[in-house]
Amino acid sequence: MKPENYYKRLEEEKEKLGRLVKDAIKNGVPLAQDEAVIAQNSKVDELVLKIQRENERQRKNRHER
């Protein structure tokens, strides 16, 4: 997947996470106990990690040239 696609997907997943957090707070559910929030947060974390790895790979490739 191209880095641009990661960024677009990250924004989409962050928006979804924001909605889930807002709903949990509205319903009085602690975020640490809301399974949907926890799962969505993991998706966001995974995308951030992929972006960081891709950026590091690109930096390494530029350095080798």
Backbone as CSV, one residue per row, in Angstrom:
resi,resn,N_x,N_y,N_z,CA_x,CA_y,CA_z,C_x,C_y,C_z
1,MET,0.844,-1.178,0.000,0.000,0.000,0.000,0.890,1.242,0.000
2,LYS,0.527,2.237,-0.789,1.298,3.470,-0.862,1.114,4.284,0.413
3,PRO,2.136,5.048,0.790,2.038,5.856,2.013,0.823,6.788,2.014
4,GLU,0.477,7.331,0.841,-0.678,8.238,0.774,-1.947,7.506,1.201
5,ASN,-2.052,6.246,0.801,-3.215,5.449,1.168,-3.250,5.189,2.668
6,TYR,-2.080,4.992,3.277,-2.031,4.807,4.720,-2.553,6.052,5.433
7,TYR,-2.139,7.213,4.973,-2.567,8.454,5.613,-4.076,8.662,5.475
8,LYS,-4.597,8.367,4.298,-6.036,8.511,4.086,-6.801,7.545,4.984
9,ARG,-6.344,6.303,5.018,-7.002,5.293,5.845,-6.873,5.649,7.320
10,LEU,-5.713,6.181,7.719,-5.512,6.583,9.107,-6.525,7.649,9.497
11,GLU,-6.729,8.638,8.641,-7.699,9.693,8.940,-9.105,9.120,9.090
12,GLU,-9.463,8.190,8.224,-10.786,7.558,8.303,-10.948,6.785,9.611
13,GLU,-9.921,6.032,9.969,-9.990,5.228,11.186,-9.980,6.110,12.433
14,LYS,-9.242,7.223,12.398,-9.234,8.147,13.529,-10.604,8.795,13.709
15,GLU,-11.261,9.125,12.588,-12.602,9.695,12.679,-13.574,8.694,13.300
16,LYS,-13.462,7.440,12.889,-14.315,6.400,13.453,-14.044,6.249,14.952
17,LEU,-12.776,6.269,15.330,-12.418,6.185,16.739,-13.019,7.347,17.515
18,GLY,-12.941,8.533,16.948,-13.516,9.709,17.598,-15.009,9.563,17.840
19,ARG,-15.714,9.029,16.851,-17.157,8.819,17.005,-17.449,7.796,18.105
20,LEU,-16.657,6.716,18.121,-16.858,5.686,19.143,-16.586,6.239,20.544
21,VAL,-15.544,7.036,20.680,-15.209,7.648,21.971,-16.338,8.573,22.409
22,LYS,-16.805,9.384,21.479,-17.891,10.318,21.787,-19.134,9.563,22.259
23,ASP,-19.481,8.478,21.567,-20.638,7.675,21.947,-20.447,7.036,23.326
24,ALA,-19.250,6.528,23.588,-18.983,5.894,24.875,-19.119,6.911,26.007
25,ILE,-18.566,8.084,25.802,-18.652,9.126,26.825,-20.107,9.536,27.034
26,LYS,-20.824,9.699,25.935,-22.240,10.076,26.013,-23.035,9.039,26.802
27,ASN,-22.692,7.774,26.632,-23.406,6.684,27.301,-22.833,6.349,28.679
28,GLY,-21.811,7.087,29.109,-21.230,6.875,30.425,-20.398,5.614,30.551
29,VAL,-19.905,5.108,29.434,-19.088,3.886,29.448,-17.614,4.284,29.530
30,PRO,-16.883,3.762,30.512,-15.443,4.043,30.582,-14.752,3.545,29.310
31,LEU,-13.879,4.364,28.756,-13.215,4.008,27.501,-12.428,2.713,27.618
32,ALA,-11.831,2.474,28.773,-11.030,1.266,28.969,-11.886,-0.002,28.994
33,GLN,-13.202,0.165,29.113,-14.097,-0.992,29.149,-14.921,-1.131,27.878
34,ASP,-14.768,-0.207,26.963,-15.540,-0.245,25.716,-14.750,-1.026,24.666
35,GLU,-15.218,-2.229,24.362,-14.499,-3.117,23.439,-14.365,-2.513,22.047
36,ALA,-15.381,-1.799,21.589,-15.317,-1.185,20.252,-14.234,-0.112,20.207
37,VAL,-14.128,0.678,21.263,-13.095,1.722,21.330,-11.711,1.080,21.357
38,ILE,-11.566,0.043,22.151,-10.268,-0.632,22.264,-9.853,-1.232,20.915
39,ALA,-10.792,-1.886,20.243,-10.483,-2.499,18.944,-10.134,-1.442,17.908
40,GLN,-10.891,-0.354,17.889,-10.628,0.709,16.909,-9.305,1.393,17.211
41,ASN,-8.998,1.573,18.478,-7.732,2.180,18.856,-6.564,1.309,18.381
42,SER,-6.737,0.005,18.450,-5.696,-0.908,17.957,-5.492,-0.754,16.455
43,LYS,-6.583,-0.572,15.709,-6.467,-0.360,14.265,-5.677,0.915,13.976
44,VAL,-5.985,1.967,14.718,-5.273,3.236,14.527,-3.792,3.049,14.869
45,ASP,-3.507,2.379,15.968,-2.114,2.123,16.357,-1.360,1.353,15.281
46,GLU,-1.995,0.341,14.707,-1.358,-0.459,13.662,-1.027,0.390,12.437
47,LEU,-1.945,1.268,12.055,-1.696,2.133,10.902,-0.566,3.113,11.181
48,VAL,-0.527,3.663,12.377,0.558,4.582,12.744,1.896,3.849,12.655
49,LEU,1.937,2.636,13.150,3.162,1.840,13.085,3.572,1.557,11.644
50,LYS,2.613,1.226,10.782,2.918,0.984,9.365,3.486,2.235,8.709
51,ILE,2.898,3.380,9.023,3.389,4.642,8.454,4.802,4.913,8.933
52,GLN,5.053,4.714,10.215,6.398,4.937,10.745,7.411,4.013,10.086
53,ARG,7.044,2.746,9.916,7.959,1.801,9.269,8.213,2.176,7.814
54,GLU,7.173,2.577,7.109,7.316,2.980,5.710,8.207,4.214,5.595
55,ASN,8.006,5.181,6.479,8.838,6.385,6.461,10.292,6.039,6.742
56,GLU,10.524,5.143,7.684,11.888,4.722,7.999,12.517,3.993,6.817
57,ARG,11.733,3.147,6.157,12.239,2.429,4.981,12.617,3.408,3.875
58,GLN,11.791,4.410,3.665,12.074,5.407,2.629,13.317,6.217,2.973
59,ARG,13.468,6.586,4.248,14.669,7.321,4.660,15.916,6.479,4.426
60,LYS,15.823,5.207,4.745,16.963,4.307,4.569,17.307,4.188,3.088
61,ASN,16.296,4.058,2.244,16.534,3.949,0.806,17.160,5.216,0.248
62,ARG,16.734,6.371,0.718,17.322,7.633,0.259,18.769,7.745,0.701
63,HIS,19.040,7.282,1.906,20.394,7.351,2.450,21.353,6.455,1.684
64,GLU,20.853,5.339,1.168,21.691,4.382,0.435,22.013,4.861,-0.969
65,ARG,21.265,5.786,-1.485,21.506,6.258,-2.862,22.699,7.113,-2.997
